[in-house]
């Protein structure tokens, strides 16, 4: 077991972890932050996307112990004072999901996509969001939600 | 999908990493971004008893433009390469490749050195490094060696890196007329066929060319007959370029899988070689 300190959604957490634990499993199984979804568990679907030090990464593809001291933001950490994050609100307004399983990852990826300045037009958004799959194929509405959220900034 | 148990160490410098490698030998694996290694460990195709995390060793993540070209630390991420103005200017083929690896999340963690050391036959960088004549700096206890890309990529998941060595830096000469194009697998974005080309132009003509292909053989390779045939060709003559590229995969046993047969890969190698040369010529 390895001692690990990280900051999750602004709160410092200290844990002892088995080195095998992925960041995704740590969030879900140890910290009960089950908003982050485990889809393919091999870096293809994007459902597990979280932000580490402000950049979007796949939490299933990285070991928790490699993130000593890092700041992790999950879907649970983006609302402010009880109000939805603007991208969350845009997803609701544009009906940008069906079953919802991929939605946490889509939203975390979408926030980063806008921050990266890659939400200017639908083609750019589709390319920048290519790491997030949606088996319900809500893509058209996801792109519309991201474009609207980017424009209203 | 949980890896078999392993210990974890995070050395702060290369000397400590060498000591760990010496202590654990073949039982140890280096990890940086982990985007090639972790999937293999989850499938238990790799079962190291200790992971040596080199991701926080100082000085291995730089992108430096020098008089001789570029010096790139092994820990540079694909995203950093894709975003670098200097890389775009001095080695556009490398920027092309970096921007097309996986997706943004993958590019934020995956590293140049890790992808090269992994030796995947469908990885993008090996073709670029071969075409650009890259030199790979390899450190081990007691000294460093520099390998030409031509001597580094040896076969499927096989490179010139020995178990006690760490790839630390990749150096490239300036290659303004260079490009990398690929036919990506639609799900994994690995190269079904990927071709890098670097040209020296003399007026309107190609004075010399280096062309390298990934995804087709057991490892990336230089298409030397194409390089020869391109010499003296008018850089704006698409038909002549196509004709020079026709035997791009000659002499290579092209791999077959459920997505593409060997003969299809070989045919696409010619098509993508011509596209890479054409793209390099107009840069």
Interface residues (C-beta under 8 A of the other chain):
Chain A: X2 X18 X19 X20 X22 X41 X42 X43 X44 X46 X49 X55 X56 X57 X58 X61 X62 X63 X65 X66 X68 X109 X112 X113 X116 X128 X130 X131 X132
Chain B: X1 X2 X3 X5 X6 X7 X8 X10 X31 X34 X35 X38 X39 X42 X51 X53 X55 X79 X102 X103 X104 X105 X106 X108 X109 X187 X188
